[in-house]
Amino acid sequence: MRSTETGNGRQGAGGPGNRVTIAEVAERAGVSTATVSRVLSGRGQTSAEMQRRVRRAADELGYRVNSIARALRNSRTDTVGMVVPSITNPFFTSLVESVEHALGREGKELFLCDAQSDPEVEARRLASLVARNVDGIIVSPSHGTASGAAVQETADRLPLVQLDRFVGGTDTDWVGVDDIAAMRQVIDHLHDGGARSAAFVGSQLTNSSTEQRLAGFRRRAAERDLTVLEDWVLLGDYTVEFGEAAVARLARMDALPDAIVCADDLIALGVTRACRAHGIDVPGRVQVTGFDNIEFARLGEPALTTVDQPRDRIATEAVRLLAAAASAAADGGERGPCAHIALIPSLVVRDSTRAPAPRERPTDH
């Protein structure tokens, strides 16, 4: 038999319901079976006209690639697993969408798992994906240290890329945003808008995102001489409710800061909501910033100034790194040093912060 791939036909050359073979597609298109295989697998180069002829013939015959047989031959499944801390967080929802689109352009499917912000659940999800023979895994670890063992164990078995969050001490690639640079943009904008003191509201220091953002906040605030009282650093979780609770605590203190820097948009939306409830004008009395630029950020009252993460670029880089790791593993060669790609974000200025004060123009004497 010359046929190496078969598909389930709607109405093939052999009659309704019979399997259509790759040889029949080749005969209809007037090309070799090798050419059909190259076109339908996406491997190897063929002309645009050749691709058009083959795909038209396949459509006319109702040919469908047998993905199971192809996976057995190629030792791959064209599937990638992804594990995120919480699918209920809008940022991760949009990040998953970007990754799925990036994978789709490579002809791959996504298996998504929710770690429920629990390292033990996360470890089970990773093990399940390995058991499903996915070609690789993209993970945003739920915990900065407790996730380490499972992430490394998984990376020892198949290609793995961390994105957004990361655990240190692991032999994996990572791609995400430069949180230090992001906080530099935030503090400079607030300072230019008249802030001389600032609070930070984030999650507990159990993940790299909050750790890096708090470190960047402290560093730039010190460089711009912003007052940061220790009581103004409030750590809880990435929820609207914690943002509201943080403002309640700040309102009971002797003085309010000029600005409240939030580690994500959900917290920031809770902060602006609570400020309205406590009669604190935003941005007149207190400026507020978020992080992630989720869809709800522009719908807040007031609309939220926030850091925009380049999600599509992050996803594209993660898929590229995963493909490179898979290729190196298939070739049996030594992998190079792990990549650490920190993309520079941008600040989206809306109504929750003040515009820079106009500079005085020099007068002529």
BELRA-V420255 format. One record per residue. N is the residue number from 1. RES is the residue in one small letter. PHI is phi in radians with two decimals (NA if undefined). PSI is psi in whole degrees, 0 to 359 (999 if undefined). Layout:
N;RES;PHI;PSI
N;RES;PHI;PSI
This chain:
1;m;NA;132
2;r;-1.54;338
3;s;-1.20;132
4;t;-2.00;346
5;e;-2.40;140
6;t;-2.25;162
7;g;-2.46;164
8;n;-1.53;116
9;g;-1.58;143
10;r;-1.30;318
11;q;-2.75;92
12;g;-1.69;186
13;a;-1.14;333
14;g;-1.52;3
15;g;1.98;163
16;p;-1.02;133
17;g;1.47;348
18;n;-1.36;158
19;r;-1.26;137
20;v;-1.67;131
21;t;-1.70;162
22;i;-1.13;332
23;a;-1.15;322
24;e;-1.19;322
25;v;-1.10;318
26;a;-1.09;318
27;e;-1.12;317
28;r;-1.12;320
29;a;-1.43;345
30;g;1.29;35
31;v;-2.33;178
32;s;-1.42;161
33;t;-1.12;328
34;a;-1.11;321
35;t;-1.14;318
36;v;-1.06;317
37;s;-1.08;318
38;r;-1.12;317
39;v;-1.14;312
40;l;-1.34;337
41;s;-1.57;342
42;g;1.34;12
43;r;-1.91;129
44;g;1.61;162
45;q;-1.76;136
46;t;-2.47;157
47;s;-1.28;161
48;a;-1.08;321
49;e;-1.14;319
50;m;-1.11;317
51;q;-1.08;319
52;r;-1.11;315
53;r;-1.10;315
54;v;-1.14;314
55;r;-1.18;325
56;r;-1.14;317
57;a;-1.10;318
58;a;-1.10;318
59;d;-1.14;318
60;e;-1.10;324
61;l;-1.53;349
62;g;1.30;31
63;y;-1.30;135
64;r;-2.28;131
65;v;-1.12;133
66;n;-1.40;97
67;s;-1.15;330
68;i;-1.20;313
69;a;-1.09;319
70;r;-1.10;320
71;a;-1.10;320
72;l;-1.12;321
73;r;-1.22;318
74;n;-1.60;357
75;s;0.98;37
76;r;-2.59;159
77;t;-2.01;354
78;d;1.00;33
79;t;-2.21;146
80;v;-2.25;136
81;g;-1.60;150
82;m;-2.41;133
83;v;-2.15;126
84;v;-2.12;155
85;p;-1.06;318
86;s;-2.74;117
87;i;-1.28;347
88;t;-1.34;343
89;n;-1.34;121
90;p;-0.99;330
91;f;-1.11;314
92;f;-1.21;328
93;t;-1.04;313
94;s;-1.24;327
95;l;-1.16;320
96;v;-1.05;317
97;e;-1.04;317
98;s;-1.12;318
99;v;-1.14;318
100;e;-1.08;319
101;h;-1.15;319
102;a;-1.11;320
103;l;-1.18;321
104;g;-1.04;324
105;r;-1.15;339
106;e;-1.72;6
107;g;1.30;27
108;k;-2.03;154
109;e;-1.86;156
110;l;-1.94;133
111;f;-1.85;118
112;l;-1.82;137
113;c;-2.27;141
114;d;-1.80;120
115;a;-1.39;352
116;q;0.99;31
117;s;0.96;31
118;d;-2.25;115
119;p;-1.02;328
120;e;-1.22;318
121;v;-1.09;318
122;e;-1.02;316
123;a;-1.08;320
124;r;-1.16;321
125;r;-1.11;317
126;l;-1.08;315
127;a;-1.10;323
128;s;-1.13;319
129;l;-1.16;321
130;v;-1.07;318
131;a;-1.12;334
132;r;-1.46;3
133;n;1.06;38
134;v;-1.15;156
135;d;-1.31;339
136;g;-3.06;172
137;i;-2.37;138
138;i;-1.96;127
139;v;-2.38;140
140;s;-1.92;100
141;p;-1.05;142
142;s;-1.39;339
143;h;-2.44;140
144;g;-1.21;339
145;t;-2.21;316
146;a;-1.14;339
147;s;-1.45;349
148;g;-1.05;314
149;a;-1.09;314
150;a;-1.18;322
151;v;-1.11;315
152;q;-1.19;319
153;e;-1.06;319
154;t;-1.18;317
155;a;-1.11;334
156;d;-1.26;344
157;r;-1.84;332
158;l;-2.80;165
159;p;-1.01;137
160;l;-2.52;138
161;v;-2.22;133
162;q;-1.59;142
163;l;-2.39;152
164;d;1.13;275
165;r;-1.50;163
166;f;-2.65;158
167;v;-1.95;134
168;g;-1.33;166
169;g;1.28;17
170;t;-2.00;150
171;d;-1.65;72
172;t;-2.48;162
173;d;-1.37;158
174;w;-2.50;143
175;v;-2.46;138
176;g;-3.00;203
177;v;-1.81;153
178;d;-1.44;97
179;d;-1.17;328
180;i;-1.14;314
181;a;-1.11;324
182;a;-1.09;315
183;m;-1.18;330
184;r;-1.11;317
185;q;-1.11;317
186;v;-1.10;308
187;i;-1.12;319
188;d;-1.07;318
189;h;-1.13;315
190;l;-1.13;318
191;h;-1.09;316
192;d;-1.12;334
193;g;-1.52;6
194;g;1.83;359
195;a;-1.25;134
196;r;-2.16;3
197;s;-2.63;154
198;a;-2.68;148
199;a;-1.90;159
200;f;-2.18;130
201;v;-2.18;120
202;g;-2.62;192
203;s;-1.51;173
204;q;-1.03;154
205;l;-1.39;62
206;t;-1.98;5
207;n;-2.49;156
208;s;-1.15;330
209;s;-1.06;306
210;t;-1.16;320
211;e;-1.01;312
212;q;-1.20;320
213;r;-1.20;321
214;l;-1.16;319
215;a;-1.08;316
216;g;-1.15;323
217;f;-1.07;310
218;r;-1.08;316
219;r;-1.11;310
220;r;-1.26;326
221;a;-1.07;320
222;a;-1.16;320
223;e;-1.15;329
224;r;-1.74;11
225;d;1.04;37
226;l;-1.49;135
227;t;-1.28;130
228;v;-2.31;103
229;l;-1.36;147
230;e;-1.07;327
231;d;-1.19;347
232;w;-1.61;1
233;v;-1.76;104
234;l;-2.02;123
235;l;-2.13;129
236;g;-2.58;264
237;d;-2.66;171
238;y;-1.46;74
239;t;-2.47;156
240;v;-1.05;320
241;e;-1.07;321
242;f;-1.21;325
243;g;-1.03;318
244;e;-1.14;317
245;a;-1.13;323
246;a;-1.11;318
247;v;-1.17;322
248;a;-1.02;320
249;r;-1.21;317
250;l;-1.11;323
251;a;-1.15;336
252;r;-1.48;352
253;m;-1.43;169
254;d;-1.17;329
255;a;-2.50;147
256;l;-1.67;147
257;p;-1.29;165
258;d;-1.33;338
259;a;-2.56;152
260;i;-2.17;115
261;v;-1.70;122
262;c;-1.88;143
263;a;-1.34;346
264;d;-2.73;172
265;d;-1.27;328
266;l;-1.07;315
267;i;-1.05;314
268;a;-1.10;322
269;l;-1.14;323
270;g;-1.16;324
271;v;-1.14;312
272;t;-1.15;324
273;r;-1.12;315
274;a;-1.20;326
275;c;-1.06;319
276;r;-1.07;318
277;a;-1.14;328
278;h;-1.66;7
279;g;1.23;27
280;i;-1.72;117
281;d;-1.29;130
282;v;-2.08;119
283;p;-1.77;9
284;g;-1.00;312
285;r;-1.65;317
286;v;-2.34;128
287;q;-1.53;146
288;v;-2.30;135
289;t;-2.21;151
290;g;-2.01;196
291;f;-2.72;128
292;d;2.10;331
293;n;1.00;52
294;i;-1.21;166
295;e;-1.03;324
296;f;-1.21;343
297;a;-1.05;319
298;r;-1.35;348
299;l;-1.68;357
300;g;-1.18;168
301;e;-2.17;102
302;p;-1.32;166
303;a;-1.02;141
304;l;-1.60;128
305;t;-1.30;130
306;t;-2.69;163
307;v;-1.50;126
308;d;-1.65;117
309;q;-1.46;134
310;p;-1.32;76
311;r;-1.03;318
312;d;-1.12;320
313;r;-1.19;320
314;i;-1.05;314
315;a;-1.11;315
316;t;-1.08;318
317;e;-1.15;320
318;a;-1.09;316
319;v;-1.16;322
320;r;-1.11;314
321;l;-1.10;321
322;l;-1.15;317
323;a;-1.11;320
324;a;-1.13;319
325;a;-1.15;320
326;a;-1.14;320
327;s;-1.13;318
328;a;-1.12;321
329;a;-1.16;320
330;a;-1.15;325
331;d;-1.39;349
332;g;1.29;15
333;g;-1.55;169
334;e;-1.29;133
335;r;-1.37;148
336;g;-1.38;189
337;p;-1.10;149
338;c;-1.13;141
339;a;-1.47;143
340;h;-2.34;98
341;i;-1.90;110
342;a;-1.88;108
343;l;-1.47;144
344;i;-1.42;125
345;p;-1.49;181
346;s;-2.25;153
347;l;-1.70;125
348;v;-1.71;111
349;v;-1.60;124
350;r;-2.23;215
351;d;-1.62;357
352;s;-1.52;0
353;t;-2.28;166
354;r;-1.70;149
355;a;-1.21;152
356;p;-1.00;141
357;a;-1.16;139
358;p;-1.13;138
359;r;-1.37;142
360;e;-1.24;134
361;r;-1.49;138
362;p;-1.09;143
363;t;-1.76;148
364;d;-1.46;141
365;h;-1.93;999
